[in-house]
Amino acid sequence: QYDVVIGSDVIYYKEDAEALVAAIITHTSPTGVFYLMNRRGRPGLSQVMDLLRLHGTVEEEEYTLVNNYDSTPLLFASFRPSPKP
C-alpha cells in the first residue's frame, strides 16, 4: 500500500466503477490519500465518487480548462480511507 496514489482520467465506463474503487482502496494505505483529476460528466465518475464516500472522506473541487475552442469542467478530488475499527 502507498501513502499517496494519483489517478488522472481513469474512468470511462460505469461498469468499471466498482473495480476502480476496489483498486484505489487496495493500494491506498489506511493513513494515505488518493488524488483524482477527471473530466466532469464522464460515465462512471459519479458512481466512483459515491462508492469512495462509502469507504472514507472525499473532498471535491472543480476547475475549468479553457482553450480556444471550448471549456472543460474538471474534477479534482481527494479520498482518505476511514479508520479501521
N, C-alpha and C positions, 0 to 999 in steps of 0.2 A: 504494500500500500504506500501511497505517496502523500506528502503534505500539501502539495499543490498539483492539481490536474487542470489542464486547459483544453477546451474544446471550441472550435470555430467552424460554423457552417456544417454541423454534424447531423442534422435531422432533415429528411426529405419526405418520409412516408409515415403515416400514423401507425402502420403495422410494426415499425421499428422502435417505437417509443419505450415499450417495456424492456426490450433488450438493451437499449442505450442506457436507461436509468439503472438497470442491473450492473452494467459495466462501470458506470460512474460510482455507484455505491461500493462495488468491489475494489476499485482502485484508489478511492479517496480514503485516507486514514481517518480514524474517529475524531481526531483533532484537526483534520485538514480542511481544505477548501477546494471546490470545483468552480472554475470560471467558464462562462459560456458567452460567446458572441454569435448571434444568429440573426438572419433577416426575419423580421416580423411577418406573419402570415404564412410561413412555411407549414405544409401539412405535418402534423405530429408535434409541432412545437408546444402548443397549449397542453397536450397530453403529457409531454415530458415535464413541463413546469408543474402541473398538477401532481404527478407522481413524485417528483422531488419533494414537494411540500409535505407529502405523507411521511417522509423519512428525515426531515430536518428543516432548517431555516433557509428560505430563499429571499434574496433581495434583488430587485429589478430596477434597471434604469433604461431609458430609451434615448437613442441618438438618431440623428438623421444624416445620412450621407448624401451630399448634394453634388451633382456633376452638371455638365452642360445640357443633358437630356431629360433628367428626372431627379427625383429624390427617393431614397430608400430608407424606411424606418428600420433601425437595428435594435435588437435587444441585447443588453449586457446584463448578465445575471451572475450572482454568486450563490453557491449552495454549501451549507455546512451541516454535516450529519448530526442528528440528535444523539445525545449521550446515551450509551447503552446502560440499562439498569443493572 
